[in-house]
Amino acid sequence: MNAVTTSETSSGAEQFLTFVLGGEEYGVTILQVQGIQGWDRVTPIPNTPDYILGVINLRGAIVPIVDLRRRFGMPAAEFGPTTVVIVVKVVNERGERTLGLVVDAVSEVCSVSAEARQPAPDFGSGIKTDFVKGLATVDNRMVILLDIDRMVSEGLLGSLSTH
Amino acid sequence: MTLDLTQFHDAFFEESFEALDMMEASLLKLDLGAPDAELINTIFRVAHSIKGGSATFGFSEIASFTHSLETLLDELRANRLQVTQAISDLLLKSVDAMRDMLRAVQAKKPIDSQRVADLQFDTEMILAQRNGAAAAPAEAAAAQGTSTSAAQSANASPAEGGSSTTTQAAASTPGTSERRWKISFRPYPELFARGNDPLRMLRELAELGTLNVEVDLDRLPSFDALETQNCYLAWNLELSGAVDEAAIRQVFDWAEGDCDLSITLESTAPPAEDITNYALIAEFDAMQAASGAPTHAPVAANAAAPAAPPAESAGAAPPPNALDASNAPAAPQADTAATAKVTAAAAPAPAETPARKPEPTVNPEPHHAPERVSKSEAAAASGIGDSGSIRVSVEKIDELMNTVGELVITQSMLSQLGRNLEGPAADQFRLGLAELERNMRELQDSVMRVRMLPISFVFSRFPRMVRDLAQRLGKQIELVMTGEQTELDKTVLEKIGDPLVHLVRNSIDHGIEKPEVRVAKGKSPTGHLRLDACHRGGNICVEVSDDGGGLDPARIIAKARARGLIGPNETVTDEQACELIFLPGFSTAETTTDVSGRGVGLDVVRRNVKELGGSIEVKNDPGRGARFIITLPLTLAIVDGQSIAVGKQNYIVPLISIIESLQIKQGSLNRIAGRGEVFAFRGDYVPVIRLHELFNVEPRSRELDEGLIVIVEGDGRRVGLFVDDLLGQQQVVIKSLETNYGHIDGVSGATILGDGSVALILDLPGIIRRASAGARAN
């Protein structure tokens, strides 16, 4: 965890797309974002965890859709007009994958300098911070920076795709 | 200037592997008794261009090895050596060695130099033996080509040249319509700079008929004004023979635009006077040497480049291909060193560029002046097997397929919209839509066809394999292949290779008997193995058949009993017995050989074929042979599917696995242990799988008699899928779920429907496995 944060802080300012999830603000590296689209019907896949809502057709490719609220154990919310799917690309040792994240709403693209970032605090065993890359302060708001690569390789899809 | 040659490596390897395949195919076609000259030429050209390429890229081991090979091939080509079994074997081994060397170089691994050295030694032994037997004439011929000075040979050639002309005249078969052409060939001074070599052209012309050459020295400037890079000579040629103008023009193809050329038909008179071609060509050599030599002293380095091309072709090996030619300027230093000492007497010597060093060989004169240089060598230089095709990566085609798929979806959305449209323009709009739909379908078909390759890509490996195996097992086998041009999808093609290899091996090892056995049975000693491919309906049929012993049902049954595959008292018909060989763990060979019987049985073949959505059956004719028939879908990218509905969800079931759909009657359902449901279907009890339970979706109805039962087969088992409804049948494009997600039990992929939504394609073996696992867990 330390190694990750130190290497990140040395890389200077980075741009993040921020979005709202249950009143909290999260950010993903803009470089990983492929696009944003409105919520539409998905095709459920049988026998998958509840946070995998299903798959959609994204320009001819079959892309899984993840409900981030359920993924983080938050109470499920009705999908409304602001509900959007952020399509992100994840690169790990198994290659490149595209997936969609369902969030309550997108807010903005902001630049986060190295100084404005700090490592995620340790809440002890109660709260899992595995997917949190760090915290940033943007206009006096706190933004939780997500480590999507890690989220995918550790448990999000990883456990399912191993068999 | 340093040119980064590594960027060309991939192309070189690719072309070389292809060329080696061609060489192998040609070698196998080579008839020992009466070898086809064109085949030998093909083989020679391959060796030659690989040599040239590898020398250019600095793969000296390959270049050196290929060079020995080329020398041997040259002997064969010139008919100085007969193609024997030993030579043919050696050449085949050399092909393997070259392939391995190229692979090693490609993977940047060390080359197995011992093996290469052994083969090279064998090659040179054959050459040495040949030379020992016919040393005198060979050397005479060799002497003419290489060692002596150009000037000398120009003077001293009447004797030698005379003899060579006689052979030449004998070689060129006098055609029925002898014609005499007058050709005026006046190259522009820059001819050399464009990589053209007049000598090569003259030789090619000499090949066409009897050539009379006259050099025109009018443009030759005074000595101090002479620029070595320029061509000052012009020629007046007279060519007699059964030649048409196109053939002559072809010789000058490459020089077009670099010369003034006029070709006129003189007469249809008999061949002209007997003037020796070689003397004249040698004269030209002398001229070249003369034009090159003087400037060596002041600017030796400068001289190297222009002197090299003509000198090279005058001297030793056949003229280089394009790659080879670039080699000369690439090694100016070495060349300069050699040419600095050039005297007129030694002019041709530097042609042996240090890049290909003389081989340590018993043969005193390994390099022979080529009697002729075929024009196809120029073609070989421009690319092997140029069949008007281009290389496209599969990704690009897949991208194209995706885009077309998207278009199809958009189009079907428009069509749906159009149906509900009203107003004056609606009809026209619908007409346009119909047109669009038709074009769309054509476009989709065309793109699909791009992925199709002829099955010869798979078949091509068999001649060699059959030959080697037959030799090893002491059998005589003739392989006949038909329908090699039958096209099928690349992915299917890649996966059908192994099963076919297995079947062919089986036929050779177990099917076809040894010659003595065959004779005793009253068959011809040579066994016949056939590979046939053809289209049948929407499928492709591949048959492997032999006229060997066929399957012995009695033995199969005995074996199956011994293995416990069938009960001791079970009666089995002959046809059922033949099916038994596809069971896991079955092999009837008395002894396992290294050819087949390595624990991989026909069950694997069947599984592979099934995975491709195909089927395999065997037609047995005991004592007279067996026929294995594989039926495959044309493509893996598309499947004929049946849409089914469960609750709000639609799924696609591959049509090929559906046996029947029926509505179940109350009372035909039975329960086992209160839980497992089975129903009677044609005398069998078929278990019911409730898809809604398995996939955890809310169905419209849980009552079996309110929905439908789709009887499907997977992994050899039949089950009834309980679904709410059957929707339409359609062809669907299969998309992978694993690209972005992962494997899901019971789902083989997904497809995009006409409205843009995604439907999952069911994997029936997976569903059956899952259902039975679930039943056991309960």
Contacts between the chains, C-beta under 8 A, distances in Angstrom:
chain1	res1	chain2	res2	distance
A	41	B	757	6.6
A	42	B	758	7.8
A	43	B	649	7.4
A	43	B	750	7.4
A	43	B	757	6.3
A	43	B	758	4.1
A	43	B	759	6.6
A	43	B	760	6.7
A	44	B	649	6.9
A	44	B	697	7.2
A	45	B	737	7.6
A	45	B	741	7.6
A	45	B	744	5.7
A	45	B	747	7.0
A	45	B	760	6.8
A	46	B	694	7.1
A	46	B	695	3.6
A	46	B	696	5.8
A	46	B	697	7.2
A	46	B	744	7.0
A	46	B	746	6.9
A	46	B	747	7.2
A	46	B	760	7.8
A	47	B	695	7.1
A	47	B	696	6.6
A	47	B	744	6.9
A	47	B	745	6.8
A	47	B	746	7.8
A	48	B	744	7.1
A	52	B	741	8.0
A	54	B	758	7.9
A	55	B	737	6.9
A	55	B	741	7.0
A	55	B	750	6.2
A	55	B	758	5.2
A	56	B	758	6.3
A	57	B	409	7.8
A	57	B	752	4.7
A	57	B	756	5.7
A	57	B	757	6.9
A	57	B	758	5.1
A	59	B	402	7.5
A	59	B	406	6.3
A	60	B	402	3.9
A	60	B	403	7.2
A	60	B	405	5.3
A	60	B	406	5.0
A	60	B	735	7.5
A	60	B	752	7.0
A	61	B	402	7.4
A	61	B	735	7.2
A	61	B	739	6.8
A	61	B	740	6.7
A	62	B	735	4.9
A	62	B	736	7.1
A	62	B	737	5.7
A	62	B	739	7.1
A	62	B	740	6.4
A	62	B	741	7.5
A	62	B	750	4.7
A	62	B	752	7.9
A	62	B	758	6.0
A	63	B	740	5.2
A	64	B	740	5.9
A	64	B	741	4.4
A	97	B	739	7.3
A	97	B	740	4.8
A	97	B	741	7.8
A	98	B	740	5.1
A	99	B	740	6.1
A	99	B	741	7.8
A	157	B	741	6.3
A	157	B	742	6.0
A	160	B	741	7.5
A	160	B	742	4.8
A	160	B	744	7.9
A	161	B	738	7.3
A	161	B	741	6.8
A	161	B	742	2.7
A	161	B	743	6.7
A	162	B	742	7.7
A	163	B	743	6.8
